[in-house]
């Protein structure tokens, strides 16, 4: 669906994208992750033909991006681009006109798009009277109104409470079930882990790791991660090293990678004579992979 090859972009002497390569398959949700300044926004702007790359190519459905492919893209930016005093229906109708839809097409697709985000009953409600989650859904409906082939969701749940976040996640999953191809950018690692079939981690303008969650888990040679609290951290680190446990810091937490699953009594015995205040067990999640990749430069 989307093919990016050797994309580069610089601002003066500052290189933003460095031979970026990215392939998104039809019907999948692809998560593009990376720290601020990694090049996510620049990449989206080039895909949308709002910014010119220095070199490289981008194709959608095997066609180079151009004005002709504009209608194949739908973009829901992080900030809602809605007219607050207009109703949901009026907002969608306005954007549908920009895409050149006829009056008959607008009536049909506005209705279809509002139904897709479960807001058909709010069609005539002014946007300013909607909750934050509903506004975000209208923002996504705007991106869907012309029935694009590729939907770009830029930080779709930023600033939303957890209940509303779940609603948006369900909406995104439903769009995938309907065959929509989605490029998702997010700083919420649990969001990417829950929604995305494949994940690319962008750093300094390059994809440094990419794959499914199971593929990315291979970066960390651990069956389980334990977090421990102790007043004798240095002794615990030495003991863990002797046992073949790799240690890491996750914020202020001291963690060890266990090469195999151990019973709790075995873990306690491993740190025998070192006073432990607490032990927490965790599976290897995307947050551990992300930190390892972005801070320790592992690749897959």
N, C-alpha and C positions, 0 to 999 in steps of 0.2 A: 504493500500500500504506500509506504513512505520509504524512500531510499535517499540517504545523504552520503555523499562520497567526498572525502578529502576537503571538507569545508574549512576555510580559514577566514578570519576577520581580525583586523587590527584597527586601533585608534591611535594614530601617530606611531610611537614606538612600542605601544602596549599591545601585545598579542592577546586577543580575547578567545578566539577559537583556533586550534592547532590541528589541522588535518582530521577534523571530526568525521567519524563514520558511524552511521546509525541506520538500522533497518527495522521497520515496524511491519509486522505481518497483518494481513486483513483479519478483522474480527477480534484482535487482541487488545488488552489494555497494557500499555507500555509505560512504566514509571521512569521518569528522568529525574534523578536526584543529584544533589551537589550543594556545596556551601555557597553562600552569597559571593557573587563575583566569578562563579565557575563558568558562566556563559549560557545559562539556561534561557534567560530573557532574550539575549542576542540571537540564539538559535531559533526561538519562536518567531522573532521579528523577521528573520530571513526566510523562514518557511512561509510566513504570511506575505512575503514580498513587500514588506515595509522597510526593509534594509537590504542593501546590496552587499553580497559577500565579496571578498577580495579574490577568492578562487574556490573551486569545487563545484559540485552539482547537487541539485535537489530535484527529485522526481516524485510525483504523486500518480499512482496508477500508470507508471512507466512513461509519464509525460513531464517534461521540465516545467517548473512552476512559472506561471505567467498570468496575465489577466484572464486567460481562458480557463485556468484551473482555480481561479479565485472562488468560484461557487462550490468547489469540492471541499473547501475548508470551512469549519465552524469553530469559532474561538470564544471561550468564556474566560475573560481576563479576571485577575484577582480582585480588582475593583469593579463593582457592578456598574455597567454603563447603561443606566436606566433613567428615564425621565420620571421623576417622582410624582408629579401631578397627573401624569397620564395613567390610564388603566393598564393592566397586564396586556389586554387585547390590543390597545392602541400602541403600546410599545412594540409589540411584535409586528404589528401591521406596518409601523414606520420602518423598521429594519428590513422587513420583507420587500418594501418598495425600493429600498437602496439596492437590494439584490436583483431588482428588475422583475419581480413576480407580478403577474397580471392580477387584476381585482379578484377574479375567480380563484386563482391559485392562492392568493393571500388568505381568502376566507377559509379555504380548506386547510392550508398548512398552519395557519395560526391556531386553529382548533386542534389539529393533530399535535402540534408542539406543546400546547398547554396540557393536553391529555397525557403526553409523555412524561411530564413533570408533576402530574397529579394536581393541576391547578385550574382545571376547566371550570370548576365552580367559582373561581375567583377572577374570571375573565374580565369582568367590569369593575373590579376593585382597584382604586388608585394604588400605585406601588407604595406610596408613602404610608399607607395603612396596613402594610404587610409586615410580618415578622422578618427577622434577619434571614432565617432559613428559607422562607418563601421568596424573598428578594433574590437569594442566590439561585433558587430554582428557576425564577423568571429569567435570570441572567443566562442560565444554561439553555432555557427554551429559546432565547434570542439566537443563540449559536446553532440551534437545530432547525430554525424556521424555514430555511431553504433546503433542508434535507442534505446535509453535506456527507461526503464519504469518510472524512477524517475529522474528528472532534478533538480540539485541544482544550484541556482544562488546566488552567494555571492557578494552583493553590486553591482548589474549589471549596475547602472547608476552613480556611484561615479565619480565625476570630469567632467561630461558631461554637456553641455549647455542645456537649457530648451527645445529647439527644438529637439535636439537629444534624450533627455530623453523621450519625447513624442513618438518618433519613436520606442525606445526600449520597452516602455510600450505597444504600439500597437502590437509589435512582441510577447511579452509575452502573451498577451490576445489571439492572434491568435493560439499560441501553446496550450493554454488551450482548445480552441474550437476544436482542433484536438485530444483532449483526453489526453494530457500530464499532468502528476502529477508533481507539482513544489514546491520545498522548497525554499523560498526566504528569504535571510537576507538583511536587509537594515537599515540605520540610517535615511532615508528620510520617515517621517511619512505619508506625503501625498501620497507617492508611495505605501506604505502598505495599506493605506485606499482605494486607487483607485483599486488596483489589487487583494487583498487577500480576499478569502471567510472566512477564519478564521485566527486569529492572536494569537500567544503565546508570552507573555512578560517574558523574562528570566532575573533573578536577582540572583546573587551569586549561580549560578549553578542549579537553580530550576525554573520551570514555575510557576510564582506566579499569573498570570491571563491569561485566555484563552477564546476564543469564537469569534463569529462574531462581527462586529462593533456594531450592535444593542444590542447584549448581553453585550458587554463591556461598552456601554453607561449607563447601569444600575448602574455602579459604582458611577456615579455622579448624585445625585438627583436634576437635574436642567433641565428645558425646554430650557433655554437660558443662555448665559453668556454675561455680559456687562463689558466693560472696561471703566473706567472713569479716567479723569485727573482733579485734583483739588489741590489747595495749602493746603487744610485742610483734608489731608488723614485720620488722626486719627479720626476726627469727622465723616467722611464718613463711616469709619469702624464701629464705634459705632452705627451710624444710621442704617447701613445695618444689623447689628446684632439684633437690636431692631425689624427690619422688617422680621427677619428670613432669611436673605440673607447670605449665607456662603461666606467669602472673601478668596481670594487666590492671591498670587503674581506669575505672569508669567513674569520672568525677572524683569524689572522695572515697568511693568504694574500692576495696581491695578484692580482686577477683582472681580465680585460678581456673584454667582450662583443664578439665579432666579427660584423659584419653579414652576412658571407658566409664560406664555407669558404675557407681559404687553405692553400697548401702550406707545409710547415715552413720551407723556404728563404725564402718570402715573409714569414713571421712574423719570422724572424731579421733579414731585410733591413729590415723596418719599424722595428726597434729598433737599427738600425745605429749603431755608436759608443757604444751603451749596453751595458756588460758584463752578460751574462745568465749566471747560474749554472745555471739549469734552466728548462725550459718543459714544462708538462703540458697536455694537451688533454682537455677534457671536454664531453660533450653537456649540453644544458640539462635538468636533472633537477628533481624535485620539491623537493629541498632548496633550490635556487636560487630557485624560484618562492615557496616558503614564506617564505624570508627577505625577499624583495622585498615580498611582500604584508604580512607582519606588521610589518616595520620601516619600510617606505617607503610604506605605505598605498595601494598600487595596488589597483584593483578590476577585476573582470570580470563 
